[in-house]
Structures are given as C-alpha cells and as structure tokens.
Amino acid sequence: MPDLSTPQLVAVAFLPLLFAITVHEVAHGWVAKKFGDPTAQRLGRLTLNPLKHIDPVGTILVPGLLLLLGGFVFGWAKPVPVTWENLRHPKRDMAIVAAAGPGANLVMAVFWAVIARIGVQLGPQSWAGLPMQYMGLFGIEINAVFMVLNLIPMPPLDGGRVAVGLLPGPWAWQLSRLEPFGFFILLALLATGILGAIIGPPIHMVERLVTLIVGLR
C-alpha cells in the first residue's frame, strides 16, 4: 500500500473495513439459522445494513485509531446472538457457526482481490483504476487479518469456539473457562508484539494465496 494522506486512507479503508466486520457477523447468524436457530433473524441481524452491527468502540474507534497510527488493524462488531439450545446438534453446530465468520472473511478477501485486479486492468489512466487497486489491496489485507486473528483457538475468538466444539468434554470445558479473560490476553499479546509474530506468517500466506488465485502476482 503506497503512502496515502489521512483522508485518502480513510476513503480507501472505509468500505473494506466495514464489510469485513459486518459480513463476518451476518455469516454467523445465517449459518445458525440454517442449523435451526432463528435468533439473529428475529432480532433483525441478518442484514448487511452496517447500522445493525456497528459497535461504536470496536467498529469505529479502535480500528480507526489503529489505522491512523499505522499499526496492526483489528476491530469487532456487536456479536450476533446465537441460542445454542435451538441448534440441532449444539456442540458440533456451534463450531460450524463459529467457523462461518472466518470463512466469510476468506470469501471477501477473494472478492476484494477481484476488485484490485479490475483496477489493474483499467489502468492508472482511468479515474477508478487506482482507487479500486488501493481499496482492493486493503480489502485483501484486512480480511486476511480478521480471518487469521479469529482462528486463534482461544475463546471468545471464533477459533476458540471451534476448538471447544471439537475437543472432548473435559478439555472443551477447561478451554471455555478462558473466555472471560480472552480479550485481555489478546491485548497483552498485541502490546508485547507476540500476536504479530504468531499471526503474521499465516496472514501473508493467505494474502499471497488470494492474489495468486485472481492473477494479481
């Protein structure tokens, strides 16, 4: 990503960041509905309207500050409610519902790679060419970050819920006990640089794979 002014950076990042967070949450609710839980639908959360999903701190303040500081960007939306008792096979289905969010981010990364490829084809002489390239590249990056970050096997991240669904009962219970402390552990790992060292290589791998799929490299 070339050096951009703050207004340019905000303009390029706004839509990819917003949809990376909101589509992630809608995917959870949509899959939960398929497995028998209509809670998200009843509460009006199965919509791409970002106003239904925005958390003022997690969707706007935190990622905005991190973006302006030029550091590692992440955020969150209001979690889509899932009533696990409504699921046909609660333990298994909750794992699949949790995996749907990172899966949606992978699909969006491919979508934004296509946008970037179209921008390249249009060329710099087109008024839309460069903006589409920059927006597409940021879309790839932010969705790769969200996907890999959420796959960390620690509650309340999606990877933690997947692990709880796959592990035998006693191990799953022990892991689930970390949920109240998971966010603070994540912040500590971020502050010490350990988080970046852990997820950096798989993020680059996802970015490279996605760009290869659409022929950007």
Salt bridges, closest charged atoms under 4 A:
ASP93 OD1 - ARG92 NH2 2.72
ASP158 OD2 - HIS24 NE2 2.80
ASP158 OD1 - HIS28 NE2 3.34
GLU179 OE2 - ARG161 NH2 2.91
GLU207 OE1 - HIS204 ND1 3.48
